[in-house]
């Protein structure tokens, strides 16, 4: 049973609230009507075993944990306002570790203007973190995973592959970017938005499943890759897109906007650091990958880390899929 099947099974035990505006897998955040206003809320748990976040720099770890939690709200067009967390640490942890971790969290919350409202503290063999964030809708409409069946351009923030490269090589987890400024621009023009918490192609596949009438075409050569990805994959005879199929996320934003946006809107998006990486259109539904003059259809989602017996098994599955799609 994969992650999505398990979530469906668990969700089947609980009736949806009449105030809940989104469906299952329909949005990065849960959308709730409170007092006549739409609010978004999100809850995420992180462990080093599953998320591969390293802790040699606890302040960076705290920042990354907060960014990874807040990105769900930014993707939904929500302005983060309140934050809570549960934190478990080893009993013998150094006092400075917790201080630095909290400085990192506080830095991210300060950047988005959200207040830390408390939480819970526990003990575990290693660190474990659960973050909860909520805030009011800041866009005219919530940004969900479902959009119009019309010609659109797909954009992303930032670059990709560095988190997967770090997880593969055992290097320190890179510092994630908090896309607060870009989110303000995106919410003005986007029709759908999702964060890349499970990697680039995982996010693309979610949009495909939520919009089966979309033909999604990704211009693979246009997807910005982080520094170091091409040299590493090239030296091992792997396609660079291998880093886009891995399950480690960069928590960047992927969204669609109408293809006929006026020039000033396109300039605003590129000025916010956006890169066009593909398009959607009515027609043959599916995900199609354009590389140079070749187009190949993606027939299945990227390998899920939770379904693999080990990291090595997941890496092997990712490499097999990359070679099938993009060659050696």
SEZA-69117 format. One record per residue (C-alpha): residue in three letters; x, y, z. Coordinates in steps of 0.5 Angstrom, whole numbers, padded with zeros to 4 digits, always signed. Example, Ala and Ser with C-alpha at 12.3 -4.5 7.8 and 13.67 -1.06 7.14 Angstrom:
ala+0025-0009+0016 ser+0027-0002+0014 
% end
This chain:
unk+0000+0000+0000 unk+0003+0007-0002 unk+0003+0013+0002 unk-0003+0016-0002 unk-0007+0009-0001 unk-0006+0009+0006 unk-0008+0017+0007 unk-0015+0015+0003 unk-0016+0009+0008 unk-0015+0013+0014 unk-0019+0019+0011 unk-0024+0014+0010 unk-0026+0014+0018 unk-0027+0021+0019 unk-0033+0025+0016 unk-0031+0032+0012 unk-0033+0038+0016 unk-0038+0042+0013 unk-0033+0048+0014 unk-0027+0045+0010 unk-0027+0047+0003 unk-0022+0043+0000 unk-0022+0036-0002 unk-0017+0030-0001 unk-0010+0032-0004 unk-0014+0038-0007 unk-0009+0043-0004 unk-0002+0044+0000 unk-0006+0046+0006 unk-0013+0045+0009 unk-0018+0050+0007 unk-0023+0052+0013 unk-0028+0057+0013 unk-0028+0061+0020 unk-0032+0067+0022 unk-0034+0068+0014 unk-0027+0068+0012 unk-0022+0063+0009 unk-0016+0060+0013 unk-0011+0055+0011 unk-0008+0050+0016 unk-0002+0045+0015 unk+0001+0040+0020 unk+0008+0036+0018 unk+0012+0032+0022 unk+0020+0031+0020 unk+0025+0026+0022 unk+0032+0025+0020 unk+0031+0018+0018 unk+0025+0020+0013 unk+0026+0027+0011 unk+0034+0026+0011 unk+0035+0033+0014 unk+0042+0033+0017 unk+0043+0037+0024 unk+0051+0039+0024 unk+0048+0046+0023 unk+0042+0046+0028 unk+0040+0053+0026 unk+0040+0052+0019 unk+0036+0045+0021 unk+0031+0050+0025 unk+0030+0054+0019 unk+0029+0049+0014 unk+0024+0045+0019 unk+0020+0052+0019 unk+0021+0053+0012 unk+0018+0046+0010 unk+0012+0047+0014 unk+0010+0054+0012 unk+0011+0053+0004 unk+0004+0049+0005 unk+0001+0056+0006 unk+0005+0060+0001 unk+0003+0055-0004 unk-0004+0055-0002 unk-0004+0063-0003 unk-0005+0064+0005 unk-0001+0069+0009 unk+0002+0065+0015 unk+0000+0068+0022 unk+0000+0063+0028 unk+0006+0057+0029 unk+0006+0051+0034 unk+0011+0046+0034 unk+0012+0039+0038 unk+0020+0038+0039 unk+0023+0031+0041 unk+0030+0031+0043 unk+0035+0026+0046 unk+0036+0027+0053 unk+0043+0028+0053 unk+0043+0033+0047 unk+0047+0039+0048 unk+0044+0046+0051 unk+0046+0050+0045 unk+0043+0045+0040 unk+0036+0047+0042 unk+0038+0055+0042 unk+0041+0054+0035 unk+0035+0050+0033 unk+0030+0055+0036 unk+0034+0061+0033 unk+0033+0058+0026 unk+0025+0057+0027 unk+0025+0064+0030 unk+0028+0067+0024 unk+0023+0064+0019 unk+0017+0066+0023 unk+0020+0073+0023 unk+0021+0073+0015 unk+0013+0072+0014 unk+0011+0075+0020 unk+0008+0069+0024 unk+0007+0069+0032 unk+0010+0062+0035 unk+0004+0060+0040 unk+0007+0054+0044 unk+0008+0047+0043 unk+0010+0041+0046 unk+0017+0038+0048 unk+0019+0031+0049 unk+0025+0026+0049 unk+0027+0021+0043 unk+0033+0017+0041 unk+0034+0023+0036 unk+0031+0029+0034 unk+0023+0029+0031 unk+0020+0035+0030 unk+0012+0037+0028 unk+0010+0044+0025 unk+0003+0047+0025 unk+0002+0053+0022 unk-0005+0057+0020 unk-0007+0064+0017 unk-0012+0067+0013 unk-0013+0067+0006 unk-0009+0073+0002 unk-0011+0071-0005 unk-0017+0073-0008 unk-0018+0065-0009 unk-0015+0059-0005 unk-0009+0056-0010 unk-0011+0049-0010 unk-0008+0043-0014 unk-0014+0044-0019 unk-0014+0049-0025 unk-0018+0050-0031 unk-0017+0046-0038 unk-0014+0052-0042 unk-0007+0054-0044 unk-0003+0055-0039 unk+0005+0056-0037 unk+0008+0052-0032 unk+0013+0056-0027 unk+0018+0055-0021 unk+0022+0058-0016 unk+0029+0057-0015 unk+0033+0051-0017 unk+0033+0044-0016 unk+0037+0037-0014 unk+0041+0040-0009 unk+0037+0036-0003 unk+0037+0030-0007 unk+0044+0031-0008 unk+0046+0032-0001 unk+0042+0026+0001 unk+0045+0021-0004 unk+0052+0024-0002 unk+0051+0024+0005 unk+0053+0032+0005 unk+0049+0037+0009 unk+0042+0039+0007 unk+0042+0046+0004 unk+0039+0052+0007 unk+0032+0052+0004 unk+0029+0059+0001 unk+0023+0062+0004 unk+0019+0064-0002 unk+0015+0070+0001 unk+0016+0075-0004 unk+0015+0071-0010 unk+0009+0068-0006 unk+0006+0075-0006 unk+0007+0076-0014 unk+0004+0068-0015 unk-0002+0069-0011 unk-0004+0075-0016 unk-0004+0071-0023 unk-0003+0063-0021 unk-0009+0058-0022 unk-0006+0053-0019 unk+0000+0052-0014 unk+0004+0046-0010 unk+0010+0046-0007 unk+0016+0041-0009 unk+0016+0037-0002 unk+0017+0031-0005 unk+0021+0033-0011 unk+0020+0036-0018 unk+0017+0031-0021 unk+0013+0028-0015 unk+0009+0035-0015 unk+0008+0035-0023 unk+0005+0028-0022 unk+0000+0031-0017 unk-0002+0036-0021 unk-0003+0031-0027 unk-0007+0026-0022 unk-0012+0032-0020 unk-0012+0035-0027 unk-0013+0029-0032 unk-0016+0033-0037 unk-0009+0037-0038 unk-0004+0035-0042 unk+0003+0037-0038 unk+0009+0038-0042 unk+0015+0039-0039 unk+0021+0043-0042 unk+0027+0039-0038 unk+0032+0043-0041 unk+0029+0049-0038 unk+0028+0046-0031 unk+0034+0050-0027 unk+0039+0045-0023 unk+0042+0047-0017 unk+0050+0048-0017 unk+0054+0041-0017 unk+0048+0037-0020 unk+0050+0036-0027 unk+0058+0035-0025 unk+0056+0029-0021 unk+0051+0026-0025 unk+0055+0026-0031 unk+0061+0023-0028 unk+0057+0017-0026 unk+0054+0017-0033 unk+0047+0019-0031 unk+0042+0024-0034 unk+0042+0030-0030 unk+0034+0029-0029 unk+0035+0024-0024 unk+0036+0029-0019 unk+0029+0031-0021 unk+0026+0024-0019 unk+0029+0023-0012 unk+0024+0024-0006 unk+0028+0029-0003 unk+0024+0036-0004 unk+0027+0043-0004 unk+0020+0046-0002 unk+0020+0051-0008 unk+0014+0053-0011 unk+0011+0050-0018 unk+0005+0054-0021 unk+0001+0055-0027 unk-0001+0062-0030 unk-0005+0063-0036 unk-0001+0063-0042 unk-0004+0070-0045 unk-0002+0073-0039 unk+0000+0081-0040 unk+0007+0083-0041 unk+0007+0086-0034 unk+0005+0080-0031 unk+0010+0076-0034 unk+0015+0081-0032 unk+0013+0081-0025 unk+0014+0073-0025 unk+0021+0073-0028 unk+0023+0079-0023 unk+0020+0075-0017 unk+0025+0069-0019 unk+0020+0065-0023 unk+0023+0060-0029 unk+0018+0058-0034 unk+0019+0050-0035 unk+0013+0048-0039 unk+0006+0048-0041 unk-0001+0045-0040 unk-0007+0045-0045 unk-0013+0041-0047 unk-0012+0035-0050 unk-0009+0028-0049 unk-0008+0028-0041 unk-0002+0026-0038 unk+0005+0028-0037 unk+0010+0029-0043 unk+0017+0030-0042 unk+0021+0034-0048 unk+0028+0034-0048 unk+0031+0037-0055 unk+0027+0034-0060 unk+0025+0028-0057 unk+0018+0028-0053 unk+0017+0022-0048 unk+0011+0020-0044 unk+0012+0019-0036 unk+0007+0013-0035 unk+0008+0013-0027 unk+0010+0017-0021 unk+0017+0017-0019 unk+0019+0012-0014 unk+0016+0013-0007 unk+0022+0013-0001 unk+0017+0010+0004 unk+0015+0004-0001 unk+0023+0003-0001 unk+0026-0002+0004 unk+0032+0002+0004 unk+0035+0009+0002 unk+0039+0004-0003 unk+0033+0001-0006 unk+0030+0008-0007 unk+0036+0011-0010 unk+0036+0004-0015 unk+0029+0005-0017 unk+0030+0013-0018 unk+0036+0011-0023 unk+0032+0006-0027 unk+0027+0011-0028 unk+0031+0016-0030 unk+0035+0012-0035 unk+0028+0009-0038 unk+0026+0016-0039 unk+0032+0020-0041 unk+0037+0015-0043 unk+0044+0014-0040 
% end
